[in-house]
Amino acid sequence: MPANTAAWINAAHARLEVGPAPYTAPGDDQIVIRNHAVAVNPLDWIIQVAGNLAYRWLKYPTVLGSDVAGEVTEVGQTVTRFRVGDRVFGHAVGTDKDTNRAAEGGFQLYTVVLERMACPIPDTMSFEDAAVLPLATSTASCALFQSDQLGLRPPSLESRPTGQTVLVWGGSTSVGSNAIQLAVAAGYQVVTTASPQNFDYVRSLGAM
């Protein structure tokens, strides 16, 4: 069984401590990713500083971290999209209320990830570049397409223009950059805000 290491948070407001962690096999609809890159998000700091306010359900010790990228080392029995050795990135949900499990946190060598929360990495993309996508893409997708948010038409490879315009506030941010591309792929015109130095960048993503 592989040896695992994690950056543990052992109590609310505590510092992270690197130490041994159990290797956990995947459930039927999960994969195990050996991480080559992980990303740090403001949410991780928020949980660490104010976890007992916003994340009262957390069981300590636990492992924070949402964004991982690496290679698949094991797949669950019902997994069909991935094989061992595939390069993938994934949204780790270990701190979510319905999960609340250290094995599914991102700040460790081996992370258990739901099949539906993972995606192949193109050969032209590095692990470091891929690792910044999961949480930002999920956040943008929820805001744009969930029925209790904007409820927009979802993106597709053959989207038709809707004739409608979406305003993305802060288009050069990680979430904003994803929101622009997703909205354009769904057939919407996108207007966004950005500093002058990022005008060309947001236009390259599809903003008007």
N, C-alpha and C positions, 0 to 999 in steps of 0.2 A: 504494500500500500504506500502511495507517495507520501513524503513528509511535507506537511503544510506549515506555513508561518503566517501570522496575522498581526495587524496593528490593532490591539484590543483597546476598547474604552471600558474600564472595569466598574465605573460608577458614574452617575450623573455629574457633569462638570469636571470630570477627571481628565488628565492628560492621556494621550495615546501611549500604549506600551507595546512594543514589538515582542512577540513571544510565540511559542509553539501553538498550533491549532490542530484540531482533528481534521482529517480528510473525510469528507462526507460524500457518499455515493449519490447519484441523482435519483429523483423520483421518476415515475413513468414518463412524465411530460417535461423532463428537465435535462439539461446537459451540464457537464462540469467543464469550466474553462480554466486553463493554466494561463494566468495573466502575464502578459508581456508589458502592458501599460495600463495604468489606472489614472483617472482624472479626479481632481479635488474641486468641489463645488461650494459656493456659499452655504448651501444647505447643510453640509457636513459641519461647518463651524457653528451654524445655528443650533443644530442638534446637540453639539458638544456643550455649548454655553447655556442653552435654554431648553434642553431636552425634556425636563420635567414639567415644562409648561405646554409645549406644542406636541411632544411625543411622550405622553405620560405612560403609554403602554409598554415602552421599551423594557426588556428584561436584560439586566446586566449580569456578567460581562457580555458585550456584544461587539460587532464589527460594523463600522460605518462604511460609506462609499457606495455610489450608485453606478459609476461609469467604468467598465472594464473592456479590455480588448486582449485577445490572445488566441490560443489554439484549443480546440475541443479535445479533451482527454478521455471522456466517457459520455455515453448517451443513455437515456432512459429507454424502456421497452417500447414505448409508443412513438418515439421520436423518429420522424421520417425526413426532416429537412437537413440534418447534419450528420456527418460522419467523423470519427476520430481523425484528428489531423487538420480539420477545416480551420481556416482563419476566420474568426468571428469577433464582433463586438456585442456587448449585451448590457441591458439595464438591470442592475442588481437591485432587488427589492427587499433586502433583509430587514430594513428598518420600517417597512410598511406595516400598518396595524394588522392586516390579515396574514402577514408572514411572520415578522418578529422573530427572526432566526439568524444567528451569527453566521451559519454556513452560507447564507445567501447575501452576505455583505461583500463589498468590493475590495476593501483594503486587506487583501490576503493573496497568497500565491495561487490557491485554487478556490474558485467561486462557483457555487451552484446557481444556475440561471434557468428560468423557464424558457422552453423552446420558443414560445411566441414572443419573448422579449429579447431575442437575439437575431442577428443579421449577418450574412457573409460579408467579409471585407474584400473589396476588389484587390487584385494583385498589385495595382499601381498605388495603393494607399498604405501608409505605414500604420503600425499599431498605435503609435503616439497620436496620429491624426484621427484615427478611428475612435480612440478612447474619449474624445471630447463630444461625441455625438449623442449617446443614449439619452441622458437626462434632458438635454436641450431639445432634442427632437420630440421626446415624449411630452415635455411641457408645452411646446408649440402646438403639437397635434391635439392635445387635450383642449387647449384654449380655442382652437379653430373649429374642431370637428365634433367634440362631445355634445350630446343633445342638451345638456344642462349648461353649456357655454355658448359659443356662437352658433353651433350646429350647422356649419357650412357643408356644402357637398364635398365628399372626400376626393383626394387626388387620384388620378389614374394615368396610365401611359397614353391614353387617347382622349384626354379631356377636351371638351368643347367650351368655348368662351361663354361665360355666364352673363356678360354685360354688366356685372357688378364690380364694385371696387372695395378693397379691403385696406384699411389703414393699419400699418404695423409701426408701433411706437418704438424707436430705438432699433433700427434695422441692422446696425453693424454689430450688435451684441450676439452672443451665442444663440439665445432663444430667438431673437429677431431674425438672424440670418436663416435659421431653419424655417421660421414662419413665412418669410418671403418665398422661399423655394416651394414650400408645401402649398401655399395659396395659389401661386402661379400654376403649379401642377394640377390644381383643382379647377383651373379655368377662370380665376379671378385676376383682375388688374390690381396691382399693388402700389400703393403710395406709402412712403415711409419717411421717417425723420432720421437724420444722421448729420454728423459734423462734415464740413466741406472736404476734409481729407479722406472721407469715406464715401463720397458721392459715387465715384467710379466703381467702388467695391459693391455697393448695394444695387447699382444698375446692372452689374455683371451677374447678380443673383436673380434678376428679373424685375426689379422695381422700376417704376416709370421715372 
